[in-house]
Amino acid sequence: MSSIKVNIIDVNDEEHTITTSVNTELSLMDVVKNAGFSMGNCGGMALCASCHCYISNSHNTILNQKTDEEEDMLDQLHNSNLEKSRLICQIPLSEELNGVTLKIIKN
Ligand code: FES
């Protein structure tokens, strides 16, 4: 199983990098939560927005993979940004994510 690096900017604007193996049964939210960041209140059902992040522009394809349920939840957030926002519980781990930068957004 290959591994990827994920860069995280927390709510205090501090940067962290985690390395994780690519387990396709896990979401990006799972690994960020397991690294100690507070999120995942709805268990990854796109219902709580506790995992709302802005994704770096270098990963545009990831930004274009939202389901209707995710779009509906993002539409309800005051700080949602169509060009950057994702609920990262809806992003399965993949090698494509290597080097992604996530900014965790307080809702
Ligand atoms: S964990 Fe609830 S929306 Fe992602």
Boltz pocket constraint, residues with backbone or C-beta under 6 A from the ligand:
constraints:
  - pocket:
      binder: B
      contacts: [[A, 29], [A, 39], [A, 40], [A, 41], [A, 42], [A, 43], [A, 44], [A, 45], [A, 46], [A, 47], [A, 48], [A, 49], [A, 50], [A, 51], [A, 52], [A, 87], [A, 88], [A, 89], [A, 90]]
      max_distance: 6.0
